[in-house]
Amino acid sequence: MALWFTLIAGLGLCYAGMSGLALALDRHHRQLRGADCPPRRCMLLRAAGAALLLLALLPCIQYWGVGAGITAWLGCLTAGAFLFIGLLPYAPRAAALLALVGGLAGLMAAGFA
């Protein structure tokens, strides 16, 4: 059962982290909000994105150990990035909402993993 919580935590947090890093870029922020990213918001999105990505590493290492955990985290990172960037051009609001839901689900699952 802990495997499912680990996967949800890893994927959810990586998706939310990658979306934060992507939305800190003016191009992707414009797709969602219609305007460039203000500097303060960009800094906040970058910091939150990096923190969520590092936080996603912890359940992976805890479940699989260091070597396999980093590999699993890189897989979650790749899947989260592809999912967000694939969804952003077609449904930007849904992509942002899914980032919020994925981040919250990831944080909750990390507590159980």
MMTF fields as JSON, N, C-alpha, C and O atoms, coordinates in Angstrom:
{
  "mmtfVersion": "1.0.0",
  "mmtfProducer": "UNKNOWN",
  "numBonds": 451,
  "numAtoms": 452,
  "numGroups": 113,
  "numChains": 1,
  "numModels": 1,
  "chainsPerModel": [1],
  "groupsPerChain": [113],
  "chainIdList": ["A"],
  "bondAtomList": [4, 2, 8, 6, 12, 10, 16, 14, 20, 18, 24, 22, 28, 26, 32, 30, 36, 34, 40, 38, 44, 42, 48, 46, 52, 50, 56, 54, 60, 58, 64, 62, 68, 66, 72, 70, 76, 74, 80, 78, 84, 82, 88, 86, 92, 90, 96, 94, 100, 98, 104, 102, 108, 106, 112, 110, 116, 114, 120, 118, 124, 122, 128, 126, 132, 130, 136, 134, 140, 138, 144, 142, 148, 146, 152, 150, 156, 154, 160, 158, 164, 162, 168, 166, 172, 170, 176, 174, 180, 178, 184, 182, 188, 186, 192, 190, 196, 194, 200, 198, 204, 202, 208, 206, 212, 210, 216, 214, 220, 218, 224, 222, 228, 226, 232, 230, 236, 234, 240, 238, 244, 242, 248, 246, 252, 250, 256, 254, 260, 258, 264, 262, 268, 266, 272, 270, 276, 274, 280, 278, 284, 282, 288, 286, 292, 290, 296, 294, 300, 298, 304, 302, 308, 306, 312, 310, 316, 314, 320, 318, 324, 322, 328, 326, 332, 330, 336, 334, 340, 338, 344, 342, 348, 346, 352, 350, 356, 354, 360, 358, 364, 362, 368, 366, 372, 370, 376, 374, 380, 378, 384, 382, 388, 386, 392, 390, 396, 394, 400, 398, 404, 402, 408, 406, 412, 410, 416, 414, 420, 418, 424, 422, 428, 426, 432, 430, 436, 434, 440, 438, 444, 442, 448, 446],
  "bondOrderList": [1, 1, 1, 1, 1, 1, 1, 1, 1, 1, 1, 1, 1, 1, 1, 1, 1, 1, 1, 1, 1, 1, 1, 1, 1, 1, 1, 1, 1, 1, 1, 1, 1, 1, 1, 1, 1, 1, 1, 1, 1, 1, 1, 1, 1, 1, 1, 1, 1, 1, 1, 1, 1, 1, 1, 1, 1, 1, 1, 1, 1, 1, 1, 1, 1, 1, 1, 1, 1, 1, 1, 1, 1, 1, 1, 1, 1, 1, 1, 1, 1, 1, 1, 1, 1, 1, 1, 1, 1, 1, 1, 1, 1, 1, 1, 1, 1, 1, 1, 1, 1, 1, 1, 1, 1, 1, 1, 1, 1, 1, 1, 1],
  "groupList": [{"groupName": "MET", "atomNameList": ["N", "CA", "C", "O"], "elementList": ["N", "C", "C", "O"], "formalChargeList": [0, 0, 0, 0], "bondAtomList": [1, 0, 2, 1, 3, 2], "bondOrderList": [1, 1, 2], "singleLetterCode": "M", "chemCompType": "L-PEPTIDE LINKING"}, {"groupName": "ALA", "atomNameList": ["N", "CA", "C", "O"], "elementList": ["N", "C", "C", "O"], "formalChargeList": [0, 0, 0, 0], "bondAtomList": [1, 0, 2, 1, 3, 2], "bondOrderList": [1, 1, 2], "singleLetterCode": "A", "chemCompType": "L-PEPTIDE LINKING"}, {"groupName": "LEU", "atomNameList": ["N", "CA", "C", "O"], "elementList": ["N", "C", "C", "O"], "formalChargeList": [0, 0, 0, 0], "bondAtomList": [1, 0, 2, 1, 3, 2], "bondOrderList": [1, 1, 2], "singleLetterCode": "L", "chemCompType": "L-PEPTIDE LINKING"}, {"groupName": "TRP", "atomNameList": ["N", "CA", "C", "O"], "elementList": ["N", "C", "C", "O"], "formalChargeList": [0, 0, 0, 0], "bondAtomList": [1, 0, 2, 1, 3, 2], "bondOrderList": [1, 1, 2], "singleLetterCode": "W", "chemCompType": "L-PEPTIDE LINKING"}, {"groupName": "PHE", "atomNameList": ["N", "CA", "C", "O"], "elementList": ["N", "C", "C", "O"], "formalChargeList": [0, 0, 0, 0], "bondAtomList": [1, 0, 2, 1, 3, 2], "bondOrderList": [1, 1, 2], "singleLetterCode": "F", "chemCompType": "L-PEPTIDE LINKING"}, {"groupName": "THR", "atomNameList": ["N", "CA", "C", "O"], "elementList": ["N", "C", "C", "O"], "formalChargeList": [0, 0, 0, 0], "bondAtomList": [1, 0, 2, 1, 3, 2], "bondOrderList": [1, 1, 2], "singleLetterCode": "T", "chemCompType": "L-PEPTIDE LINKING"}, {"groupName": "ILE", "atomNameList": ["N", "CA", "C", "O"], "elementList": ["N", "C", "C", "O"], "formalChargeList": [0, 0, 0, 0], "bondAtomList": [1, 0, 2, 1, 3, 2], "bondOrderList": [1, 1, 2], "singleLetterCode": "I", "chemCompType": "L-PEPTIDE LINKING"}, {"groupName": "GLY", "atomNameList": ["N", "CA", "C", "O"], "elementList": ["N", "C", "C", "O"], "formalChargeList": [0, 0, 0, 0], "bondAtomList": [1, 0, 2, 1, 3, 2], "bondOrderList": [1, 1, 2], "singleLetterCode": "G", "chemCompType": "PEPTIDE LINKING"}, {"groupName": "CYS", "atomNameList": ["N", "CA", "C", "O"], "elementList": ["N", "C", "C", "O"], "formalChargeList": [0, 0, 0, 0], "bondAtomList": [1, 0, 2, 1, 3, 2], "bondOrderList": [1, 1, 2], "singleLetterCode": "C", "chemCompType": "L-PEPTIDE LINKING"}, {"groupName": "TYR", "atomNameList": ["N", "CA", "C", "O"], "elementList": ["N", "C", "C", "O"], "formalChargeList": [0, 0, 0, 0], "bondAtomList": [1, 0, 2, 1, 3, 2], "bondOrderList": [1, 1, 2], "singleLetterCode": "Y", "chemCompType": "L-PEPTIDE LINKING"}, {"groupName": "SER", "atomNameList": ["N", "CA", "C", "O"], "elementList": ["N", "C", "C", "O"], "formalChargeList": [0, 0, 0, 0], "bondAtomList": [1, 0, 2, 1, 3, 2], "bondOrderList": [1, 1, 2], "singleLetterCode": "S", "chemCompType": "L-PEPTIDE LINKING"}, {"groupName": "ASP", "atomNameList": ["N", "CA", "C", "O"], "elementList": ["N", "C", "C", "O"], "formalChargeList": [0, 0, 0, 0], "bondAtomList": [1, 0, 2, 1, 3, 2], "bondOrderList": [1, 1, 2], "singleLetterCode": "D", "chemCompType": "L-PEPTIDE LINKING"}, {"groupName": "ARG", "atomNameList": ["N", "CA", "C", "O"], "elementList": ["N", "C", "C", "O"], "formalChargeList": [0, 0, 0, 0], "bondAtomList": [1, 0, 2, 1, 3, 2], "bondOrderList": [1, 1, 2], "singleLetterCode": "R", "chemCompType": "L-PEPTIDE LINKING"}, {"groupName": "HIS", "atomNameList": ["N", "CA", "C", "O"], "elementList": ["N", "C", "C", "O"], "formalChargeList": [0, 0, 0, 0], "bondAtomList": [1, 0, 2, 1, 3, 2], "bondOrderList": [1, 1, 2], "singleLetterCode": "H", "chemCompType": "L-PEPTIDE LINKING"}, {"groupName": "GLN", "atomNameList": ["N", "CA", "C", "O"], "elementList": ["N", "C", "C", "O"], "formalChargeList": [0, 0, 0, 0], "bondAtomList": [1, 0, 2, 1, 3, 2], "bondOrderList": [1, 1, 2], "singleLetterCode": "Q", "chemCompType": "L-PEPTIDE LINKING"}, {"groupName": "PRO", "atomNameList": ["N", "CA", "C", "O"], "elementList": ["N", "C", "C", "O"], "formalChargeList": [0, 0, 0, 0], "bondAtomList": [1, 0, 2, 1, 3, 2], "bondOrderList": [1, 1, 2], "singleLetterCode": "P", "chemCompType": "L-PEPTIDE LINKING"}, {"groupName": "VAL", "atomNameList": ["N", "CA", "C", "O"], "elementList": ["N", "C", "C", "O"], "formalChargeList": [0, 0, 0, 0], "bondAtomList": [1, 0, 2, 1, 3, 2], "bondOrderList": [1, 1, 2], "singleLetterCode": "V", "chemCompType": "L-PEPTIDE LINKING"}],
  "groupTypeList": [0, 1, 2, 3, 4, 5, 2, 6, 1, 7, 2, 7, 2, 8, 9, 1, 7, 0, 10, 7, 2, 1, 2, 1, 2, 11, 12, 13, 13, 12, 14, 2, 12, 7, 1, 11, 8, 15, 15, 12, 12, 8, 0, 2, 2, 12, 1, 1, 7, 1, 1, 2, 2, 2, 2, 1, 2, 2, 15, 8, 6, 14, 9, 3, 7, 16, 7, 1, 7, 6, 5, 1, 3, 2, 7, 8, 2, 5, 1, 7, 1, 4, 2, 4, 6, 7, 2, 2, 15, 9, 1, 15, 12, 1, 1, 1, 2, 2, 1, 2, 16, 7, 7, 2, 1, 7, 2, 0, 1, 1, 7, 4, 1],
  "groupIdList": [1, 2, 3, 4, 5, 6, 7, 8, 9, 10, 11, 12, 13, 14, 15, 16, 17, 18, 19, 20, 21, 22, 23, 24, 25, 26, 27, 28, 29, 30, 31, 32, 33, 34, 35, 36, 37, 38, 39, 40, 41, 42, 43, 44, 45, 46, 47, 48, 49, 50, 51, 52, 53, 54, 55, 56, 57, 58, 59, 60, 61, 62, 63, 64, 65, 66, 67, 68, 69, 70, 71, 72, 73, 74, 75, 76, 77, 78, 79, 80, 81, 82, 83, 84, 85, 86, 87, 88, 89, 90, 91, 92, 93, 94, 95, 96, 97, 98, 99, 100, 101, 102, 103, 104, 105, 106, 107, 108, 109, 110, 111, 112, 113],
  "secStructList": [7, 2, 2, 2, 2, 2, 2, 2, 2, 2, 2, 2, 2, 2, 2, 2, 2, 2, 2, 2, 2, 2, 2, 6, 1, 2, 2, 2, 2, 2, 2, 2, 2, 1, 1, 7, 7, 7, 2, 2, 2, 2, 2, 2, 2, 2, 2, 2, 2, 2, 2, 2, 2, 2, 2, 2, 2, 2, 2, 2, 2, 2, 2, 2, 7, 2, 2, 2, 2, 2, 2, 2, 2, 2, 2, 2, 2, 2, 2, 2, 2, 2, 2, 2, 2, 2, 2, 6, 6, 6, 7, 2, 2, 2, 2, 2, 2, 2, 2, 2, 2, 2, 2, 2, 2, 2, 2, 2, 2, 2, 2, 2, 7],
  "xCoordList": [0.818, 0.0, 0.858, 0.455, 2.027, 2.887, 3.408, 3.773, 3.45, 3.894, 2.966, 3.434, 1.669, 0.711, 0.854, 0.807, 1.027, 1.216, 2.516, 2.577, 3.547, 4.823, 4.684, 5.193, 3.992, 3.8, 2.935, 3.231, 1.879, 1.034, 1.818, 1.716, 2.597, 3.403, 4.431, 4.576, 5.139, 6.169, 5.602, 6.083, 4.58, 4.0, 3.281, 3.419, 2.526, 1.789, 2.709, 2.497, 3.725, 4.647, 5.518, 5.822, 5.919, 6.712, 5.878, 6.374, 4.621, 3.752, 3.568, 3.674, 3.292, 3.102, 4.395, 4.361, 5.526, 6.803, 7.167, 7.617, 6.975, 7.282, 6.331, 6.734, 5.086, 4.155, 4.556, 4.426, 5.037, 5.517, 6.706, 6.772, 7.646, 8.812, 8.43, 8.976, 7.49, 7.071, 6.292, 6.488, 5.418, 4.627, 5.455, 4.993, 6.652, 7.548, 8.138, 8.69, 8.026, 8.475, 7.369, 6.194, 7.743, 6.742, 5.874, 4.667, 6.488, 5.735, 4.587, 3.459, 4.865, 3.836, 2.869, 1.688, 3.367, 2.498, 1.49, 0.332, 1.938, 1.051, -0.053, -1.18, 0.261, -0.743, -1.86, -3.021, -1.513, -2.499, -3.201, -4.427, -2.45, -3.015, -3.188, -3.88, -2.566, -2.688, -1.725, -1.801, -0.833, 0.138, 1.443, 1.48, 2.51, 3.804, 3.771, 2.946, 4.664, 4.747, 5.431, 6.552, 4.777, 5.447, 6.668, 6.66, 7.707, 8.956, 8.771, 9.379, 7.944, 7.746, 7.063, 7.435, 6.065, 5.371, 6.308, 6.274, 7.144, 8.111, 9.048, 9.33, 9.526, 10.434, 9.721, 10.299, 8.477, 7.703, 7.43, 7.539, 7.075, 6.819, 8.075, 8.01, 9.207, 10.471, 10.83, 11.224, 10.695, 11.029, 10.086, 10.529, 8.794, 7.824, 8.043, 7.96, 8.32, 8.564, 9.779, 9.731, 10.869, 12.086, 11.872, 12.356, 11.155, 10.893, 10.029, 10.274, 9.019, 8.162, 8.928, 8.707, 9.815, 10.608, 11.546, 11.702, 12.161, 13.026, 12.221, 12.678, 11.029, 10.166, 9.698, 9.487, 9.534, 9.126, 10.218, 9.932, 11.44, 12.559, 12.514, 12.931, 12.021, 12.047, 11.247, 11.796, 9.973, 9.263, 9.87, 9.831, 10.429, 11.053, 12.278, 12.46, 13.105, 14.291, 13.889, 14.519, 12.858, 12.414, 11.899, 12.131, 11.206, 10.63, 11.629, 11.722, 12.384, 13.256, 14.732, 15.512, 15.137, 16.554, 17.141, 16.445, 18.408, 19.009, 19.119, 18.649, 19.725, 19.981, 18.704, 18.51, 17.838, 16.587, 15.621, 14.806, 15.697, 14.815, 15.073, 14.131, 16.335, 16.666, 16.219, 15.738, 16.375, 15.92, 14.402, 13.892, 13.676, 12.214, 11.791, 10.824, 12.516, 12.205, 12.396, 11.587, 13.458, 13.679, 12.558, 12.161, 12.049, 10.903, 9.661, 8.929, 9.41, 8.275, 8.434, 7.463, 9.651, 9.948, 9.643, 9.036, 10.061, 9.813, 8.322, 7.803, 7.634, 6.197, 5.431, 4.516, 5.796, 5.128, 5.337, 4.41, 6.556, 6.849, 6.098, 5.505, 6.116, 5.41, 3.909, 3.263, 3.356, 1.926, 1.54, 0.552, 2.319, 1.987, 2.167, 1.282, 3.285, 3.55, 2.627, 2.304, 2.203, 1.23, -0.157, -0.907, -0.508, -1.84, -1.944, -3.024, -0.855, -0.876, -1.407, -2.209, -1.021, -1.523, -3.02, -3.673, -3.564, -4.956, -5.922, -7.052, -5.497, -6.362, -5.519, -5.227, -5.122, -4.221, -4.824, -4.123, -6.095, -6.706, -6.814, -6.612, -7.131, -7.198, -5.817, -5.688, -4.781, -3.412, -3.017, -2.385, -3.385, -3.061, -3.873, -3.353, -5.137, -5.965, -5.452, -5.428, -5.043, -4.484, -3.179, -2.869, -2.416, -1.189, -1.516, -0.832, -2.549, -2.958, -3.438, -3.046, -4.282, -4.804, -3.68, -3.61, -2.805, -1.687, -0.735, -0.233, -0.48, 0.394, -0.202, 0.497, -1.492, -2.144, -2.219, -1.982, -2.551, -2.599, -1.213, -1.069, -0.198, 1.17, 1.612, 2.268, 1.257, 1.619, 0.908, 1.497, -0.363, -1.098, -0.532, -0.368, -0.233, 0.305, 1.707, 2.084, 2.473, 3.831, 3.77, 4.687, 2.709, 2.543, 2.265, 2.587, 1.666, 1.358, 2.454, 2.553, 3.289, 4.3, 5.411, 6.339],
  "yCoordList": [-1.202, 0.0, 1.26, 2.281, 1.199, 2.378, 2.752, 3.905, 1.774, 2.077, 3.092, 4.028, 2.918, 3.853, 5.252, 6.239, 5.337, 6.651, 7.303, 8.515, 6.479, 7.005, 7.528, 8.601, 6.77, 7.213, 8.461, 9.365, 8.52, 9.709, 10.915, 12.006, 10.719, 11.819, 12.281, 13.48, 11.346, 11.71, 12.399, 13.46, 11.802, 12.39, 13.707, 14.664, 13.757, 14.987, 16.159, 17.269, 15.903, 16.981, 17.385, 18.565, 16.416, 16.757, 17.541, 18.491, 17.157, 17.897, 19.336, 20.285, 19.48, 20.824, 21.636, 22.827, 21.007, 21.709, 22.135, 23.26, 21.246, 21.595, 22.671, 23.521, 22.641, 23.692, 25.038, 26.066, 25.045, 26.291, 26.859, 28.062, 25.99, 26.453, 26.918, 27.901, 26.214, 26.596, 27.909, 28.755, 28.082, 29.313, 30.518, 31.652, 30.303, 31.421, 32.021, 33.12, 31.313, 31.839, 32.691, 32.327, 33.818, 34.738, 34.076, 34.314, 33.253, 32.624, 31.765, 31.873, 30.922, 30.044, 30.798, 30.459, 31.807, 32.618, 33.376, 33.539, 33.833, 34.517, 33.59, 34.033, 32.311, 31.355, 31.214, 31.017, 31.312, 31.132, 32.43, 32.459, 33.492, 34.735, 35.84, 36.825, 35.69, 36.723, 37.881, 38.852, 37.818, 38.887, 38.266, 37.114, 39.053, 38.581, 38.388, 38.974, 37.573, 37.272, 38.425, 38.794, 38.997, 40.035, 39.443, 38.265, 40.241, 39.71, 39.024, 37.986, 39.593, 38.989, 37.629, 36.686, 37.532, 36.257, 35.229, 34.052, 35.672, 34.755, 34.167, 32.968, 35.004, 34.535, 33.535, 32.521, 33.826, 32.931, 31.602, 30.544, 31.65, 30.419, 29.572, 28.348, 30.201, 29.46, 28.798, 27.632, 29.536, 28.987, 27.847, 26.812, 28.033, 26.986, 25.76, 24.629, 25.974, 24.856, 24.045, 22.815, 24.728, 24.028, 23.286, 22.167, 23.902, 23.252, 22.004, 20.979, 22.095, 20.933, 19.802, 18.631, 20.138, 19.099, 18.407, 17.186, 19.174, 18.566, 17.744, 16.704, 18.219, 17.485, 16.17, 15.191, 16.137, 14.905, 13.845, 12.653, 14.263, 13.321, 12.487, 11.329, 13.055, 12.373, 11.076, 10.065, 11.037, 9.758, 8.696, 7.506, 9.124, 8.16, 7.52, 6.305, 8.322, 7.777, 6.942, 5.927, 7.365, 6.635, 5.247, 4.29, 5.12, 3.836, 2.941, 1.753, 3.488, 2.678, 2.712, 1.927, 3.563, 3.719, 4.809, 5.359, 5.119, 6.269, 6.062, 6.902, 4.967, 4.772, 4.659, 5.403, 3.731, 3.542, 4.691, 5.011, 5.318, 6.44, 7.642, 8.295, 7.946, 9.068, 8.76, 9.646, 7.505, 7.109, 7.222, 7.718, 6.769, 6.887, 8.35, 8.729, 9.171, 10.603, 11.243, 12.075, 10.867, 11.401, 10.975, 11.743, 9.761, 9.317, 10.126, 10.515, 10.387, 11.22, 12.639, 13.266, 13.135, 14.473, 14.571, 15.541, 13.576, 13.552, 13.45, 14.177, 12.553, 12.382, 13.653, 14.049, 14.292, 15.531, 16.65, 17.401, 16.765, 17.814, 17.573, 18.501, 16.342, 16.041, 16.25, 16.756, 15.868, 16.04, 17.519, 17.916, 18.33, 19.751, 20.457, 21.198, 20.24, 20.915, 20.397, 21.138, 19.157, 18.646, 19.205, 19.374, 19.494, 20.003, 21.52, 22.042, 22.228, 23.691, 24.36, 25.285, 23.963, 24.674, 24.479, 25.355, 23.352, 23.04, 23.445, 23.843, 23.35, 23.678, 24.288, 23.618, 25.557, 26.149, 26.243, 26.024, 26.56, 26.659, 25.291, 25.162, 24.274, 22.917, 22.443, 21.746, 22.819, 22.442, 23.076, 22.429, 24.333, 25.013, 24.437, 24.281, 24.122, 23.53, 22.142, 21.775, 21.376, 20.055, 20.163, 19.283, 21.223, 21.431, 21.649, 21.123, 22.416, 22.645, 21.353, 21.027, 20.623, 19.361, 18.337, 17.63, 18.261, 17.317, 17.643, 16.739, 18.917, 19.321, 18.972, 18.468, 19.236, 18.911, 17.4, 16.916, 16.658, 15.196, 14.642, 13.7, 15.214, 14.779, 15.034, 14.192, 16.19, 16.499, 15.563, 15.11, 15.279, 14.361, 12.949, 12.275, 12.498, 11.148, 11.028, 9.96, 12.092, 12.054, 11.804, 11.216, 12.243, 11.994, 10.526, 10.041, 9.811, 8.401, 7.466, 6.324, 7.967, 7.088, 6.749, 6.022],
  "zCoordList": [0.0, 0.0, 0.0, -0.557, 0.614, 0.665, -0.709, -0.94, -1.642, -2.995, -3.65, -4.298, -3.489, -4.104, -3.523, -4.256, -2.212, -1.597, -2.079, -2.286, -2.25, -2.74, -4.168, -4.493, -5.02, -6.399, -6.489, -7.27, -5.705, -5.699, -5.195, -5.756, -4.142, -3.603, -4.618, -4.854, -5.217, -6.185, -7.409, -7.805, -8.014, -9.22, -8.942, -9.704, -7.869, -7.546, -7.251, -7.741, -6.45, -6.104, -7.286, -7.46, -8.097, -9.289, -10.295, -10.901, -10.478, -11.388, -10.902, -11.68, -9.61, -9.056, -9.122, -9.43, -8.838, -8.902, -10.309, -10.525, -11.263, -12.654, -13.174, -13.968, -12.738, -13.164, -12.574, -13.239, -11.344, -10.751, -11.503, -11.757, -11.858, -12.612, -14.009, -14.51, -14.642, -15.993, -15.979, -16.852, -15.001, -14.942, -14.523, -14.65, -14.032, -13.724, -15.001, -14.972, -16.102, -17.39, -18.006, -17.946, -18.597, -19.151, -20.218, -20.281, -21.045, -22.137, -21.605, -22.087, -20.623, -20.086, -19.177, -19.1, -18.501, -17.653, -18.513, -18.13, -19.67, -20.608, -21.113, -21.334, -21.296, -21.742, -20.71, -21.069, -19.455, -18.392, -18.023, -17.916, -17.83, -17.304, -18.34, -18.083, -19.509, -20.532, -20.352, -21.106, -19.394, -19.141, -18.659, -18.226, -18.744, -18.255, -16.745, -16.045, -16.27, -14.844, -14.11, -14.46, -13.1, -12.299, -11.589, -11.232, -11.381, -10.796, -9.445, -9.186, -8.596, -7.272, -7.375, -6.676, -8.248, -8.448, -9.085, -8.727, -10.029, -10.654, -9.615, -9.631, -8.718, -7.671, -6.753, -6.361, -6.421, -5.562, -6.259, -5.639, -7.545, -8.296, -8.421, -8.302, -8.657, -8.761, -7.431, -7.4, -6.35, -5.033, -4.658, -4.16, -4.893, -4.58, -5.46, -4.98, -6.737, -7.642, -7.238, -7.221, -6.913, -6.492, -5.174, -5.004, -4.251, -2.965, -3.143, -2.508, -4.009, -4.238, -4.92, -4.61, -5.835, -6.496, -5.507, -5.546, -4.636, -3.619, -2.616, -2.142, -2.301, -1.377, -1.994, -1.276, -3.313, -3.993, -3.939, -4.054, -3.769, -3.693, -2.414, -2.419, -1.337, -0.039, 0.0, 0.436, -0.433, -0.375, -1.291, -0.976, -2.421, -3.337, -2.691, -2.77, -2.063, -1.394, -0.181, 0.116, 0.508, 1.685, 1.312, 2.05, 0.184, -0.193, -0.913, -0.602, -1.874, -2.719, -2.326, -2.866, -1.434, -1.134, -2.023, -2.877, -1.827, -2.505, -4.011, -4.778, -4.45, -5.879, -6.697, -7.658, -6.319, -7.054, -6.801, -7.667, -5.63, -5.316, -6.195, -6.647, -6.445, -7.33, -8.75, -9.457, -9.173, -10.501, -10.612, -11.617, -9.592, -9.593, -9.578, -10.24, -8.824, -8.774, -10.138, -10.549, -10.849, -12.191, -13.137, -14.014, -12.965, -13.757, -13.436, -14.347, -12.169, -11.761, -12.287, -12.712, -12.254, -12.755, -14.245, -14.698, -14.992, -16.428, -16.721, -17.568, -16.027, -16.25, -15.893, -16.616, -14.789, -14.396, -15.392, -15.694, -15.906, -16.886, -18.187, -18.738, -18.685, -19.933, -19.79, -20.707, -18.658, -18.443, -18.421, -19.04, -17.71, -17.622, -18.96, -19.389, -19.616, -20.877, -21.977, -22.905, -21.892, -22.857, -22.647, -23.608, -21.42, -21.103, -21.216, -21.492, -21.01, -20.965, -22.233, -22.106, -23.438, -24.625, -24.863, -25.43, -24.441, -24.745, -23.636, -23.917, -22.4, -21.268, -20.154, -19.163, -20.303, -19.304, -17.907, -16.919, -17.808, -16.471, -15.811, -14.604, -16.599, -16.056, -15.621, -14.615, -16.374, -16.007, -14.681, -13.846, -14.483, -13.226, -12.071, -10.966, -12.314, -11.265, -10.892, -9.717, -11.897, -11.63, -10.849, -10.047, -11.069, -10.299, -8.825, -7.947, -8.563, -7.173, -6.531, -5.41, -7.237, -6.705, -6.553, -5.548, -7.55, -7.475, -6.346, -5.678, -6.124, -5.024, -3.675, -2.796, -3.504, -2.232, -2.014, -0.907, -3.075, -2.959, -2.673, -1.894, -3.291, -3.053, -1.63, -1.017, -1.103, 0.288, 1.264, 2.246, 0.983, 1.856, 1.756, 2.773, 0.545, 0.358, 0.944, 1.427, 0.908, 1.478, 2.985, 3.558, 3.609, 5.039, 5.335, 6.419, 4.374, 4.577, 4.09, 4.537, 3.157, 2.541, 3.507, 3.151]
}
